[in-house]
Amino acid sequence: MTTPALELNIPQANFLNLPHKYKAYVAGFGSGKTFVGCVGICMHFWQWPGISQGYFAPTYPQIRDIFYPTMEEVAYAMGLKIKVKQGDHEVEVYEGRLYRGTVICRSMEKPETIVGFKIGHALIDELDVMPMKKAETAWRKIIARMRYNVPGLLNGIDVTTTPEGFKFVYAQFVKAVRDKPELASLYGLIQASTFDNELNLPADYIPSLLASYPPALIDAYLRGKFTNLTSGSVYPDFDRIKNRSTAIILPGEPLQVGLDFNVQNMTACINVVREGMPLTLAERVKVRDTPAMARILKEDFKDKGHQVKIYPDASGQNTSSKNASESDLSILRAAGFQLEVNHTNPAVKDRVNAYNAMILNAAGERQWKINTDLCPTTTEALEQQVWGADGQPDKKSGHDHPNDANGYFIVKRYPIVKRNGSSSELPF
């Protein structure tokens, strides 16, 4: 088989040369995962014209926004062209006017819908973004589609993903092979880092990752390593000495308040922003209800000349426990507070990651600090909250309230730039 010349980095080339039926490319952001997967698809069409293939992603928007343009770019570089049939979720591939085959695209959001077609090769993109059980179901459904009976055809599956902890890809490609060495001939794995693809990235790409992400995520999202993202402390790099500030709120200073709603236990973390850096300088905890919290914030701060902007729990748009006809957010607005809130709360993972990145980023910078003397409850919560058995921050100890409250402010004002999925994938 001869294909047009295409430049790949070493891990990408090693991945494509793996002889295994099932092979995985586990790599950091910007490492060209979707790109190398599309190269594999085009190589397959050169070698096996007329054999349908499959592309599977967590959602249909990812298929539209990531796969279609990447596939078009790769096909062109390899002497092919494509026709996207968005209504059918298919991509037809041509060599000039000669039809080479079709890529059937399906979302894994509802794995039970992956039925009714057969393929001879598959690319599964960002499999580890899926919950474990859903990934397992999707894997089984996709394997069941591999039904071409053609001499010499491998009917193989390529997986390209960012590591999201010890999830499906680790279990299938590492743990299972370690437990049953005879599987080594069936499963192949290449792990790559963003540094392997550095020459094809903007000069500020890797430094921006280091400045945006906490150290705990860098092994996964920059170095492509399997690392435990859901054990031990939720905020492992918080240090009551290194993140300590002795600052106090100045007269008339604008305040940014993170607010968590809980019956009989409302929590507010009061922040200021100086030179672009947030400082948590006061807290109001164990407040009975929303009217009581509104009164406290008004008397303690608003009536004393402070402009108060509140970043509340989005669930406060539902009816209040104080008055079934009135939402918590309506109560706050009626008290004269400005609110910054979306229709839904951010993903817990996004909130925790944003908070951790401000506590300490991978560049060694602590961009957020707290007056530990004036905020003892928030300080203790950061030190003591751990991950629960379900992979979510533990809520049994009560340490979640101040962390959730301040997290709503942090993730709104200082979100991590989204580089998950393949949305940040560059050409290589």
MARVO-950254 format. One line per 5 residues: number of its first residue (from 0); for each residue x, y, z of N, C-alpha, C, O. Coordinates in steps of 0.05 Angstrom, whole numbers. Layout:
NUM) X:Y:Z:X:Y:Z:X:Y:Z:X:Y:Z  ...
END
This chain:
0) 17:-24:0:0:0:0:18:25:0:37:26:15  10:45:-17:25:70:-17:5:92:-12:-16:94:-24  13:110:7:-4:133:13:13:158:10:37:156:12  0:181:5:16:206:4:31:210:30:23:201:51  54:225:27:70:230:51:55:246:71:41:264:64
5) 59:239:97:46:253:118:66:254:142:76:233:149  70:277:154:88:279:176:74:273:202:53:284:208  85:254:218:74:247:244:97:249:264:120:246:257  89:253:289:110:251:310:115:222:317:100:205:308  135:216:333:143:189:338:121:172:351:115:150:342
10) 108:182:373:87:166:385:64:160:366:53:138:366  57:180:349:35:175:330:43:153:310:27:135:305  68:154:300:77:134:281:77:106:295:69:86:283  87:105:319:87:80:334:59:69:338:55:44:336  40:86:343:13:77:347:2:65:322:-10:43:323
15) 6:78:299:-5:68:274:8:42:266:-4:26:251  32:37:275:46:12:268:41:-11:287:51:-33:283  25:-6:308:19:-28:326:3:-50:311:-15:-44:295  10:-75:315:-3:-97:300:-28:-107:314:-41:-126:303  -35:-96:337:-57:-107:353:-84:-102:341:-89:-83:327
20) -103:-120:348:-131:-116:339:-143:-92:353:-158:-77:341  -137:-88:378:-146:-65:394:-122:-49:403:-104:-59:416  -121:-24:395:-98:-7:403:-108:20:413:-127:31:403  -94:30:433:-102:55:446:-79:75:445:-56:69:449  -87:100:439:-68:123:440:-77:141:462:-96:156:459
25) -64:140:485:-71:155:509:-51:178:511:-27:174:514  -61:202:510:-43:225:508:-55:250:519:-79:252:524  -38:270:524:-46:295:535:-60:313:515:-63:306:491  -69:336:524:-82:356:507:-62:365:485:-38:367:490  -73:370:462:-56:381:440:-37:361:429:-18:369:415
30) -40:335:434:-22:315:425:-30:302:399:-17:284:388  -53:312:388:-61:302:361:-75:275:362:-71:259:344  -92:271:382:-105:245:384:-125:240:362:-124:219:348  -143:259:358:-163:256:337:-150:255:310:-158:240:292  -129:271:307:-114:272:281:-103:244:274:-107:234:252
35) -88:232:293:-76:206:287:-97:185:283:-94:166:267  -120:187:297:-142:169:292:-153:171:264:-160:151:252  -155:196:254:-165:200:227:-145:190:206:-152:180:185  -119:192:212:-99:180:195:-103:150:192:-102:139:170  -109:137:215:-115:109:214:-139:102:197:-139:82:183
40) -159:119:199:-183:114:182:-176:116:152:-184:99:137  -161:137:145:-154:140:117:-136:118:107:-139:108:84  -117:109:124:-100:87:116:-117:62:111:-112:46:92  -137:58:127:-155:35:124:-170:36:97:-173:16:84  -179:60:90:-193:63:64:-175:58:41:-184:48:20
45) -149:66:43:-130:60:22:-127:30:19:-125:19:-3  -125:16:41:-120:-13:40:-145:-30:36:-144:-51:23  -167:-20:47:-192:-36:45:-215:-19:35:-233:-12:50  -214:-12:9:-236:4:-2:-263:-11:-1:-264:-35:-4  -284:5:4:-310:-7:6:-318:-18:32:-341:-25:36
50) -299:-20:51:-305:-30:78:-313:-7:96:-297:11:101  -338:-7:105:-347:15:122:-332:16:149:-324:-5:159  -329:40:159:-315:44:185:-334:59:204:-354:70:195  -327:61:229:-343:75:248:-326:95:264:-303:90:270  -339:117:271:-326:137:289:-346:142:312:-370:147:308
55) -336:140:336:-353:142:360:-341:163:379:-318:162:386  -358:181:388:-350:203:406:-371:205:428:-393:195:425  -364:219:450:-384:221:472:-410:235:464:-431:228:475  -409:255:446:-433:270:438:-433:275:409:-412:275:396  -456:281:398:-458:289:370:-445:316:364:-432:319:343
60) -447:336:382:-432:361:377:-402:357:373:-390:371:358  -391:338:388:-362:333:385:-356:321:357:-336:327:345  -374:304:348:-371:293:321:-371:315:301:-355:316:283  -391:333:303:-393:355:285:-370:375:286:-359:383:265  -362:382:310:-342:403:314:-313:394:312:-296:409:305
65) -309:368:318:-281:358:319:-275:339:296:-257:343:281  -292:318:294:-285:297:275:-288:307:246:-270:302:230  -310:320:239:-314:327:211:-291:345:200:-280:338:179  -284:367:214:-262:383:203:-235:369:204:-218:373:185  -230:353:225:-204:339:226:-202:318:204:-181:315:191
70) -224:304:200:-224:283:179:-220:296:151:-206:285:134  -232:319:147:-228:333:121:-199:341:117:-188:337:95  -186:351:138:-158:359:136:-140:335:131:-122:336:114  -144:314:146:-127:290:143:-131:277:115:-112:269:102  -156:275:107:-162:263:81:-148:278:58:-137:266:40
75) -149:304:59:-136:321:39:-106:315:39:-94:313:18  -94:314:63:-65:309:64:-57:281:54:-34:276:47  -77:263:53:-71:236:45:-83:229:18:-87:206:11  -89:250:2:-97:246:-26:-126:238:-28:-134:226:-49  -143:243:-8:-171:236:-9:-188:261:-4:-177:283:2
80) -213:259:-8:-232:280:-1:-257:268:11:-262:244:8  -272:284:26:-295:274:40:-320:289:33:-319:312:24  -343:276:37:-369:289:35:-383:283:61:-389:260:68  -389:304:77:-403:301:102:-433:300:98:-444:319:86  -446:280:108:-475:278:107:-485:280:136:-490:260:150
85) -488:305:145:-494:310:173:-520:298:182:-522:288:205  -540:299:165:-566:288:173:-565:258:178:-580:248:195  -548:244:164:-545:215:168:-522:208:187:-519:185:194  -507:229:196:-484:224:213:-464:205:199:-455:185:210  -457:212:174:-439:196:158:-419:213:143:-425:237:137
90) -396:202:138:-376:215:121:-368:196:99:-358:175:103  -373:205:74:-365:189:51:-336:198:43:-330:222:43  -320:179:36:-292:184:29:-287:177:-1:-295:155:-10  -274:195:-15:-269:191:-44:-239:195:-50:-225:210:-38  -231:181:-71:-205:186:-84:-212:197:-111:-219:183:-130
95) -211:224:-113:-222:237:-137:-252:232:-138:-266:240:-119  -262:219:-159:-290:212:-161:-295:183:-152:-318:174:-152  -274:169:-146:-276:141:-138:-284:138:-109:-269:147:-91  -306:126:-103:-316:121:-76:-298:101:-62:-294:79:-72  -288:108:-38:-271:90:-23:-286:77:1:-278:56:10
100) -306:91:11:-321:80:34:-334:101:51:-332:125:45  -348:92:72:-364:110:89:-356:106:118:-351:83:127  -354:128:133:-350:128:161:-377:133:174:-389:154:171  -387:114:189:-413:117:204:-407:129:231:-391:117:247  -418:151:237:-412:166:262:-435:163:282:-458:167:275
105) -428:156:307:-448:153:327:-439:164:354:-415:162:361  -457:176:369:-452:185:396:-453:161:415:-469:142:411  -437:162:436:-437:141:457:-455:149:480:-455:135:501  -468:172:478:-485:182:500:-506:161:507:-513:158:531  -517:149:487:-537:127:490:-527:102:476:-534:97:453
110) -509:87:489:-496:64:476:-516:44:464:-510:31:444  -540:42:476:-559:23:466:-569:29:437:-581:12:424  -563:54:428:-571:61:400:-550:53:380:-554:57:356  -527:43:388:-506:34:369:-514:7:359:-503:-13:368  -532:6:340:-542:-19:329:-548:-15:299:-549:8:289
115) -552:-37:284:-563:-37:258:-544:-32:235:-552:-25:213  -517:-35:239:-498:-31:218:-474:-49:223:-471:-58:246  -457:-52:203:-432:-67:208:-409:-51:197:-412:-37:177  -386:-54:210:-362:-39:202:-338:-58:205:-339:-79:218  -316:-50:191:-292:-67:192:-269:-54:208:-248:-66:211
120) -274:-29:217:-253:-15:232:-268:8:247:-286:20:236  -259:14:271:-272:35:287:-251:53:300:-229:44:308  -258:78:303:-243:97:319:-261:107:342:-282:118:336  -253:102:367:-268:111:390:-252:134:402:-230:131:411  -264:158:402:-250:182:411:-259:190:439:-283:191:444
125) -240:196:456:-245:205:484:-263:186:499:-283:195:511  -257:161:498:-272:140:511:-273:144:542:-293:139:555  -250:153:553:-249:155:582:-263:180:593:-265:183:617  -274:197:575:-291:218:585:-318:207:594:-331:219:611  -325:183:584:-350:171:591:-349:159:619:-328:150:628
130) -372:158:633:-373:142:658:-366:113:652:-371:103:630  -353:100:672:-343:73:668:-364:54:657:-358:40:637  -387:53:669:-407:34:660:-416:40:632:-421:22:616  -419:65:625:-428:72:598:-406:66:578:-412:58:555  -381:70:585:-359:63:567:-358:33:562:-353:24:539
135) -362:17:583:-363:-12:580:-385:-21:561:-381:-38:543  -409:-8:564:-431:-15:546:-425:-7:517:-431:-23:499  -414:17:514:-408:26:487:-387:8:474:-390:1:450  -367:-1:489:-346:-19:478:-359:-45:468:-352:-54:447  -376:-56:484:-389:-81:476:-407:-77:451:-407:-94:433
140) -421:-55:450:-438:-50:427:-421:-46:402:-429:-55:380  -399:-32:404:-382:-27:381:-369:-53:371:-368:-58:347  -359:-69:390:-348:-95:382:-368:-112:367:-361:-126:348  -393:-110:375:-414:-125:361:-419:-116:333:-431:-131:317  -410:-91:326:-414:-81:299:-392:-91:280:-395:-88:256
145) -370:-102:291:-347:-110:275:-352:-137:262:-344:-158:272  -367:-137:239:-377:-162:228:-369:-167:200:-381:-185:187  -350:-153:189:-341:-160:161:-325:-186:161:-307:-190:177  -333:-204:143:-318:-229:140:-303:-228:114:-312:-239:93  -280:-215:115:-263:-212:91:-235:-223:98:-223:-215:118
150) -224:-241:81:-198:-253:87:-177:-231:91:-173:-213:74  -162:-233:113:-141:-214:119:-149:-189:134:-132:-175:144  -175:-184:135:-185:-160:149:-185:-165:179:-195:-185:189  -173:-146:195:-170:-150:223:-195:-143:240:-198:-153:262  -213:-126:229:-236:-116:244:-227:-104:271:-236:-113:292
155) -210:-85:269:-197:-74:294:-210:-48:303:-225:-35:289  -203:-40:328:-213:-16:340:-189:1:350:-171:-9:363  -189:26:342:-170:46:352:-184:63:373:-206:72:369  -171:67:396:-181:85:417:-161:108:420:-137:104:424  -172:132:419:-155:156:425:-168:171:447:-192:179:445
160) -153:176:469:-166:189:492:-146:203:510:-123:196:511  -156:223:524:-141:234:546:-146:217:571:-169:208:575  -125:211:587:-131:195:611:-147:210:631:-140:233:637  -168:198:641:-185:211:661:-185:195:687:-207:190:698  -162:187:696:-160:170:719:-158:141:711:-154:135:687
165) -162:124:730:-160:95:724:-188:85:716:-202:72:731  -195:91:691:-222:85:681:-221:62:661:-204:44:663  -238:63:641:-242:40:623:-216:32:608:-209:8:607  -203:52:596:-179:45:580:-157:33:597:-144:14:589  -153:43:622:-134:31:639:-142:2:646:-126:-16:645
170) -168:-2:653:-177:-28:660:-174:-48:637:-167:-71:642  -179:-39:613:-180:-57:590:-152:-61:577:-146:-84:569  -136:-40:576:-111:-42:562:-87:-45:580:-65:-52:571  -90:-40:606:-67:-43:625:-73:-65:645:-58:-85:646  -93:-61:661:-99:-80:683:-106:-108:672:-95:-128:682
175) -123:-110:653:-131:-136:642:-108:-150:630:-105:-175:632  -90:-136:616:-67:-148:603:-47:-157:624:-34:-178:622  -45:-141:646:-27:-149:668:-37:-174:682:-21:-192:689  -63:-176:685:-75:-199:699:-75:-224:681:-73:-246:691  -78:-219:655:-79:-242:636:-59:-236:613:-67:-225:593
180) -34:-243:616:-13:-236:597:-19:-246:568:-8:-235:549  -36:-266:566:-42:-276:539:-57:-255:523:-59:-257:498  -69:-234:536:-83:-213:522:-64:-193:509:-72:-176:493  -38:-195:515:-18:-175:505:-17:-175:474:-10:-155:462  -23:-198:462:-23:-199:433:-48:-186:421:-48:-181:396
185) -67:-181:437:-93:-170:427:-95:-140:432:-107:-125:416  -83:-130:455:-86:-102:462:-58:-88:462:-39:-98:474  -57:-66:447:-33:-50:446:-38:-22:456:-59:-11:452  -18:-10:469:-21:16:481:3:34:476:26:26:480  -2:59:468:18:79:466:9:103:483:-13:112:481
190) 27:112:501:22:136:516:40:158:507:64:154:503  29:182:504:44:204:493:38:229:509:17:232:521  57:248:509:53:273:523:50:296:503:56:294:479  40:318:514:38:342:497:65:351:487:67:362:465  86:345:502:113:353:494:122:339:469:137:349:453
195) 111:314:464:118:300:440:109:314:415:120:310:393  89:332:418:77:346:395:84:376:396:70:392:383  103:383:412:109:411:418:115:428:393:107:451:391  128:416:373:135:431:349:111:439:333:113:458:317  89:426:337:65:432:321:45:449:337:22:453:328
200) 53:459:360:35:474:377:44:503:378:68:509:374  26:522:384:34:550:388:54:551:412:53:535:430  70:571:411:92:574:431:81:576:459:94:567:478  57:588:462:46:592:489:27:569:498:15:571:519  25:548:482:5:528:489:12:513:515:-5:512:533
205) 36:502:516:44:487:540:46:505:564:36:498:586  59:529:562:59:547:585:31:554:595:27:558:619  12:557:576:-15:564:585:-28:541:600:-44:545:619  -22:516:593:-32:493:608:-20:493:636:-34:489:656  6:498:638:20:498:664:8:520:682:7:516:706
210) 0:542:670:-10:564:686:-39:560:693:-49:573:712  -53:543:678:-82:540:682:-90:516:699:-112:516:710  -73:496:700:-81:471:713:-65:467:739:-41:474:741  -77:454:759:-63:447:783:-44:423:777:-49:409:758  -24:420:794:-4:398:789:-17:371:787:-7:354:772
215) -38:366:802:-50:339:802:-60:331:774:-62:307:768  -67:351:758:-78:345:731:-57:344:709:-62:334:687  -34:355:715:-14:357:694:-4:330:684:1:326:660  0:311:703:8:284:694:-12:273:674:-3:259:655  -37:277:679:-57:266:660:-60:283:635:-58:272:613
220) -64:309:638:-71:326:615:-48:337:600:-52:348:578  -24:335:610:0:344:595:18:320:588:29:318:566  21:302:608:40:280:603:26:254:595:40:234:588  0:253:594:-15:230:584:-13:206:602:-15:183:592  -9:210:628:-6:187:647:-33:181:660:-50:198:664
225) -36:155:667:-59:147:684:-52:156:712:-31:148:723  -69:172:724:-64:181:751:-91:184:766:-111:189:753  -91:179:792:-115:179:807:-125:208:811:-112:223:825  -148:214:799:-159:240:801:-182:242:822:-193:263:826  -188:219:835:-211:219:853:-204:203:879:-220:186:887
230) -182:210:891:-175:198:917:-161:218:934:-149:237:924  -161:213:960:-147:231:978:-161:258:980:-186:259:977  -146:279:986:-158:305:990:-168:317:963:-156:314:942  -191:331:965:-201:344:941:-184:368:933:-181:374:910  -172:381:953:-155:404:949:-127:398:960:-119:410:980
235) -112:381:947:-87:370:959:-65:391:962:-47:387:978  -66:412:947:-44:431:947:-49:456:965:-33:474:967  -73:456:977:-78:478:996:-60:476:1020:-57:455:1032  -48:499:1027:-30:501:1050:-38:526:1065:-36:548:1055  -45:522:1091:-55:545:1106:-33:566:1111:-39:588:1120
240) -8:559:1107:14:578:1109:19:591:1082:20:616:1080  23:575:1062:30:586:1035:7:600:1022:12:618:1005  -18:593:1028:-41:606:1016:-53:627:1036:-75:636:1032  -38:634:1056:-48:652:1077:-44:681:1069:-24:688:1058  -64:697:1076:-63:726:1073:-71:739:1100:-89:728:1114
245) -59:761:1106:-67:776:1130:-84:800:1122:-90:817:1139  -91:802:1097:-106:825:1087:-134:825:1099:-144:804:1107  -146:849:1100:-174:852:1109:-189:868:1088:-177:881:1071  -215:867:1091:-232:882:1072:-229:912:1078:-231:921:1101  -224:928:1057:-221:957:1060:-247:971:1057:-266:961:1044
250) -250:995:1069:-276:1009:1067:-284:1014:1038:-268:1023:1022  -309:1007:1032:-320:1012:1005:-310:994:984:-317:998:960  -294:974:991:-283:956:970:-304:938:959:-320:926:974  -305:935:932:-325:916:920:-320:888:929:-297:879:932  -342:874:934:-340:846:945:-352:826:925:-372:832:912
255) -339:803:924:-349:781:907:-355:758:926:-337:747:940  -380:750:927:-389:731:948:-398:704:935:-417:704:918  -384:683:942:-393:656:934:-414:646:954:-409:649:978  -436:635:944:-458:629:962:-469:601:957:-476:594:934  -472:585:978:-483:558:976:-508:557:993:-509:565:1016
260) -529:546:980:-555:544:994:-558:517:1008:-553:496:995  -564:517:1033:-570:493:1048:-589:500:1071:-585:520:1084  -609:484:1074:-628:489:1095:-615:488:1123:-602:469:1129  -618:509:1138:-606:512:1164:-575:514:1164:-563:514:1185  -563:516:1141:-534:516:1140:-524:530:1115:-508:518:1099
265) -532:554:1110:-523:570:1087:-495:580:1092:-487:586:1115  -479:582:1071:-451:590:1073:-445:611:1052:-452:609:1029  -431:632:1061:-421:653:1042:-391:657:1047:-382:660:1069  -376:658:1025:-348:665:1026:-345:692:1012:-352:695:989  -333:711:1027:-332:739:1017:-303:744:1007:-284:742:1022
270) -302:752:982:-276:756:968:-273:785:959:-292:799:954  -248:793:956:-241:817:942:-221:809:920:-209:788:921  -219:826:900:-200:821:878:-180:844:877:-188:867:872  -155:839:882:-134:859:881:-113:851:861:-101:829:863  -107:869:843:-87:864:822:-94:837:807:-76:822:800
275) -119:833:804:-128:809:789:-128:784:806:-137:763:796  -119:785:831:-118:761:847:-140:761:868:-143:780:882  -155:739:870:-176:737:890:-166:731:918:-147:715:921  -177:744:937:-171:739:965:-197:734:980:-215:750:978  -198:712:995:-221:706:1012:-216:718:1040:-198:708:1054
280) -231:738:1047:-224:754:1072:-246:753:1093:-242:764:1115  -269:740:1088:-290:737:1108:-308:714:1101:-308:705:1078  -322:704:1120:-341:683:1115:-366:687:1133:-364:698:1155  -388:677:1124:-412:676:1140:-423:647:1137:-431:639:1116  -423:633:1160:-429:604:1158:-452:597:1177:-459:612:1196
285) -465:574:1172:-487:563:1188:-510:583:1191:-521:586:1213  -516:597:1169:-538:616:1169:-564:600:1163:-563:582:1147  -586:608:1176:-610:592:1176:-622:589:1148:-627:567:1139  -627:612:1134:-640:610:1108:-633:635:1091:-617:651:1099  -645:636:1067:-638:657:1049:-645:685:1059:-629:703:1056
290) -669:690:1069:-674:716:1080:-655:725:1102:-647:748:1103  -647:706:1119:-627:712:1140:-600:719:1127:-587:738:1136  -592:704:1107:-566:710:1094:-567:737:1080:-548:752:1081  -589:742:1066:-592:768:1053:-590:791:1073:-577:811:1067  -603:788:1096:-602:809:1116:-573:812:1127:-564:835:1131
295) -559:790:1132:-532:792:1142:-513:806:1123:-498:824:1130  -514:798:1097:-497:810:1077:-503:839:1073:-486:855:1068  -529:846:1075:-537:874:1072:-527:891:1095:-515:912:1092  -531:881:1120:-523:896:1143:-493:898:1147:-482:919:1154  -479:875:1141:-450:874:1146:-434:888:1124:-412:898:1129
300) -445:889:1100:-429:898:1078:-443:919:1060:-432:941:1056  -466:912:1049:-479:931:1031:-486:957:1043:-481:978:1032  -497:957:1067:-504:981:1081:-480:998:1090:-483:1021:1098  -456:985:1089:-432:999:1097:-416:1009:1073:-393:1016:1075  -429:1010:1050:-417:1022:1026:-404:1003:1007:-391:1012:987
305) -406:977:1011:-393:958:993:-412:950:971:-436:945:975  -402:950:947:-417:938:924:-414:907:927:-392:897:929  -436:893:928:-436:864:933:-446:849:908:-470:853:901  -430:833:896:-438:816:874:-437:787:884:-417:778:896  -459:773:881:-461:746:891:-460:725:869:-473:728:848
310) -445:704:874:-442:681:855:-455:657:869:-441:643:884  -481:653:864:-495:633:880:-497:606:867:-491:602:844  -504:587:884:-512:561:875:-536:564:856:-556:576:863  -534:553:831:-556:556:812:-581:543:820:-603:549:810  -580:524:839:-604:511:848:-623:530:863:-646:524:868
315) -612:554:870:-629:574:883:-650:585:865:-667:601:875  -650:578:839:-671:587:822:-697:571:827:-719:579:818  -695:549:841:-719:534:849:-732:548:873:-721:567:884  -755:539:881:-769:552:902:-753:550:929:-740:530:934  -755:570:944:-741:572:970:-755:555:991:-779:553:992
320) -739:544:1009:-750:530:1032:-764:549:1051:-780:541:1068  -757:575:1049:-769:595:1067:-798:602:1057:-816:606:1074  -801:604:1031:-826:612:1020:-830:599:993:-816:604:974  -849:580:991:-852:564:968:-858:580:943:-854:570:920  -867:604:945:-874:621:922:-851:638:913:-853:652:893
325) -828:636:926:-806:655:921:-780:639:919:-774:623:937  -764:644:898:-739:630:896:-718:644:913:-720:668:919  -697:629:919:-675:641:935:-662:664:919:-655:685:931  -659:661:893:-647:682:877:-664:707:877:-654:730:877  -691:703:876:-709:726:877:-706:742:903:-707:766:903
330) -702:727:924:-699:740:951:-674:757:950:-674:780:961  -652:747:939:-627:762:938:-629:786:920:-619:807:927  -643:783:898:-646:806:880:-663:828:893:-658:852:891  -684:819:907:-701:838:920:-686:854:942:-694:876:949  -665:841:953:-649:855:973:-629:874:961:-614:887:975
335) -629:875:934:-611:894:920:-584:884:912:-566:900:906  -580:858:913:-554:846:905:-553:840:876:-573:832:863  -530:844:864:-525:837:836:-516:807:836:-499:799:852  -528:791:818:-522:763:817:-507:756:791:-512:767:770  -489:737:794:-475:725:771:-481:695:772:-469:681:789
340) -499:685:756:-507:657:758:-516:647:731:-530:662:716  -510:623:724:-520:610:700:-545:594:706:-553:593:730  -557:583:686:-582:567:691:-576:542:707:-593:533:722  -552:531:703:-545:507:718:-517:510:730:-502:527:721  -511:495:751:-485:496:763:-464:484:744:-471:467:728
345) -439:493:746:-418:481:730:-414:452:739:-421:445:761  -402:436:722:-395:409:730:-377:410:755:-360:427:757  -381:391:773:-366:390:798:-336:389:791:-320:403:804  -329:373:771:-301:371:763:-289:398:754:-267:404:762  -305:413:739:-295:439:730:-291:458:753:-271:473:754
350) -310:458:772:-307:475:796:-283:468:812:-268:486:820  -279:443:818:-257:434:834:-230:440:820:-211:449:833  -229:434:794:-204:439:780:-197:469:779:-174:476:781  -217:486:775:-212:515:775:-202:525:802:-183:541:803  -214:514:823:-206:522:850:-177:513:855:-160:528:865
355) -171:488:848:-144:477:853:-123:492:836:-101:496:846  -131:501:812:-112:516:796:-105:543:808:-83:553:805  -124:555:822:-119:580:835:-103:576:861:-87:593:868  -108:554:874:-93:548:899:-63:544:892:-46:555:906  -57:529:871:-30:524:862:-31:513:834:-43:492:829
360) -20:528:815:-19:517:788:7:503:783:25:503:799  9:490:759:32:474:754:58:490:750:80:479:749  55:516:747:78:534:745:88:542:772:107:557:774  75:532:793:84:538:820:73:564:832:83:573:852  52:575:819:41:600:828:16:596:845:-1:579:838
365) 14:610:867:-10:610:884:-25:636:879:-17:657:889  -46:635:863:-60:659:854:-84:666:871:-97:686:866  -90:650:891:-112:655:909:-102:652:938:-87:633:944  -110:669:956:-103:667:984:-127:673:1002:-147:684:993  -124:665:1027:-146:667:1046:-136:677:1073:-114:670:1082
370) -152:694:1085:-145:702:1113:-155:679:1131:-178:677:1137  -136:663:1139:-143:639:1154:-154:645:1182:-169:629:1193  -147:668:1192:-157:676:1219:-186:684:1217:-202:677:1235  -194:698:1196:-221:707:1194:-239:687:1179:-264:691:1179  -228:667:1168:-243:647:1153:-236:618:1163:-227:602:1146
375) -239:612:1188:-231:586:1198:-246:563:1187:-235:541:1182  -272:566:1182:-288:544:1172:-280:537:1143:-278:514:1136  -276:557:1127:-268:553:1099:-240:540:1098:-235:522:1082  -222:550:1115:-196:539:1116:-196:509:1124:-183:493:1111  -211:502:1144:-213:475:1153:-226:457:1131:-217:434:1127
380) -246:468:1117:-259:452:1096:-239:445:1073:-239:423:1063  -222:465:1066:-203:460:1045:-183:439:1053:-173:423:1037  -176:439:1079:-156:420:1089:-168:391:1091:-153:372:1089  -194:389:1097:-204:363:1105:-223:350:1086:-229:326:1090  -234:363:1066:-252:349:1048:-238:329:1031:-216:335:1020
385) -249:305:1029:-236:283:1014:-256:274:992:-279:282:992  -246:257:974:-263:245:954:-279:222:966:-268:207:982  -304:220:958:-321:198:968:-317:173:951:-303:174:930  -330:152:959:-327:126:945:-339:128:917:-332:112:900  -357:147:912:-370:150:886:-354:167:867:-363:173:845
390) -330:175:875:-313:192:858:-321:221:859:-310:237:843  -339:229:876:-347:257:880:-337:267:907:-332:251:925  -334:294:909:-326:304:935:-345:296:958:-369:298:954  -334:287:980:-350:277:1002:-367:299:1014:-357:322:1018  -392:293:1020:-410:312:1031:-419:305:1060:-434:320:1072
395) -410:282:1070:-419:273:1096:-408:290:1119:-421:292:1140  -384:301:1115:-371:315:1137:-380:343:1140:-375:356:1160  -394:354:1120:-402:382:1120:-382:401:1109:-387:425:1107  -358:391:1102:-337:408:1091:-344:418:1063:-329:435:1052  -364:407:1051:-371:414:1023:-383:442:1021:-380:455:1001
400) -396:452:1042:-411:477:1040:-393:501:1033:-398:515:1013  -372:508:1048:-355:530:1041:-340:526:1015:-335:544:1000  -332:501:1010:-317:495:985:-335:498:961:-326:509:940  -360:490:963:-379:494:941:-384:524:937:-384:534:915  -388:538:960:-394:567:958:-372:582:944:-378:596:924
405) -348:579:953:-326:594:941:-320:584:913:-311:599:895  -326:558:908:-321:546:882:-339:559:861:-330:562:838  -364:567:868:-381:580:848:-369:606:839:-371:613:815  -357:621:857:-344:646:850:-319:641:833:-315:653:812  -302:622:843:-276:617:829:-281:608:800:-268:618:782
410) -299:588:796:-302:577:770:-315:597:751:-311:596:726  -331:616:761:-343:636:744:-323:657:736:-323:665:713  -307:666:754:-288:687:749:-261:677:737:-248:691:722  -253:653:745:-227:643:736:-229:614:726:-216:596:736  -246:610:706:-249:583:695:-224:573:681:-209:589:669
415) -220:547:682:-199:535:665:-208:535:636:-230:528:630  -191:544:619:-197:544:590:-202:516:582:-186:498:586  -225:511:569:-233:484:562:-214:473:541:-211:484:519  -201:450:548:-184:436:529:-191:407:530:-175:390:521  -214:400:540:-221:372:542:-234:362:516:-239:378:498
420) -239:336:515:-247:325:490:-226:330:470:-202:330:477  -233:333:445:-214:340:424:-217:368:415:-207:376:394  -232:384:431:-238:411:423:-213:429:420:-213:450:407  -191:421:433:-167:436:431:-147:422:412:-124:431:410  -155:401:400:-136:386:383:-126:403:360:-142:416:346
425) -101:403:356:-89:417:334:-83:397:313:-86:373:317  -74:405:289:-71:386:267:-55:361:272:-61:341:260  -36:362:290:-20:338:294:-22:328:322:-10:308:329
END
